[in-house]
Amino acid sequence: MIFPKIVHDMAEKFGIDESRVYLTGFSNGGMMVRETAVRYPEVFAAFSSWNAPVGNTGAMMKEDSSVMAPEYDGEFTEILNRFLESGYEMPCSFIFGDKDSGAVMEKDLMIKPMVQANRCVSMVCEDKEGHIATYYKNVQGNTMVAVTVMKDMPHGAIREESRFTWQFLKQFHRKAGVLSHFAKSGQDLDRP
């Protein structure tokens, strides 16, 4: 269990707030972020996956590396199911480019399980500067899953991606041993 140790060591050495550790990743890194978050939900406050392909790293390694598997492999499916049964929430943001054929929102396999894990009961869609944002909210009305399709974005990162991501992530922290997340005092969870 390397991630808990890394976070603990960084807290001791650099004084980071262990309740506010976030994961972000682009492309295959975005795929790994999703996997890491559900493997170690007790460690991370939230995650953001940018332009991540469908599937998981195990499925990718078993297939032709130039083609992403259209589903999760058996091992990751078991990990995801254990996560869903654990009761942990994992606030998350998914970002896609409208001109990226390799990472398509409609094909993403992780959005639905994250909506379930975060006990989302409603959805709101907005057009923000040409970017289409969908917010999934829990019973308290807090946005727990944000899905954004960035306008005119190919498979690449743009400045707005970082801005949207930070506005979302900074709202959350996780207390040790607690399954749910908490908004940072005074923060509005409605809009990233």
Secondary structure, 3 states (H helix, E strand, C coil): CHHHHHHHHHHHHHCCCHHHCEEEEECHHHHHHHHHHHHCCCCCCEEEEECCCCCCHHHHHHCCCCCCCCCCCHHHHHHHHHHHHHCCCCCEEEEEECCCCCCCHHHCCCHHHHHHHCCEEEEEEEEECCEEEEEEEECCCCEEEEEEEECCCCCCCCHHHHHHHHHHHCCEECCCCCCCCEECCCCCCCCC
